Amino acid sequence: MRGSHHAQLAVLKAGAAYTCIDPSFPDRRIRELLADSEAVALLTDALGKKRIRGGFDVRALTAGKGADDDDVTPARPRWLGPASLAYVIYTSGTTGTPKGTLIEHRSIVNLVRSDLAEFDLGPGDRVAQNSSAVYDSSVEETWLALAAGATLVVMDDDVVRLGPGLPAWLRKERINVFCPTPTALRAMGCRDPERELPELRLVYVGGEALPRDVAERWARGGWRMATDPPNAR
């Protein structure tokens, strides 16, 4: 799941649109998402391809061996424009059937341009990507880094669950831009973030309400703390 960036970029370069599916979803949920999104193919790994052979009405594709070695840049389809569909994002479905929202390329561009103007990222920055690809926030984390020429450091599932051990990982990876939820910040257990994470310069919080005590603890240092959206600080 957390290695899906190549797949997303490949789909977008081909002029198609994608929707991300978490392998932990039950088969019924996956069938619903594939049917509602009218997916024509499922890009997956060998285990995923084996799994969908049992009753999924969709063609499964896996990356060919040596594909990463091919230096091929496909031509952009002539019809592809700002209003073209980029991806479909689904709600959690906790209140009923998951609902899909259609996101166009221009919507992503507008968001990223706003972020770049607000946060002033550049090639020297290292951005931690900790949101699952099934969540909209992952798109912002990914393109905030790539559009600025910064380094995107993907946190795998084991790292995301570190909790109190996460500050050590952030120091090891020299992360200076971090986009967590307030719950993740609290779970890290940092008593003095400025001292424990000296390289961190921007904490971009979203996904849920930001409690005052968390905000006060993490906004003490000289680095910035922002909430989603950027102008709602």
Helices and strands as residue ranges (DSSP letters): H 5-13, H 27-36, E 41-43, H 46-51, E 59-61, G 67-69, E 85-90, E 100-104, H 105-119, E 126-129, H 137-146, E 151-154, H 157-160, G 163-165, H 166-172, E 177-178, H 182-188, H 193-196, E 202-205, H 212-218, E 224-227
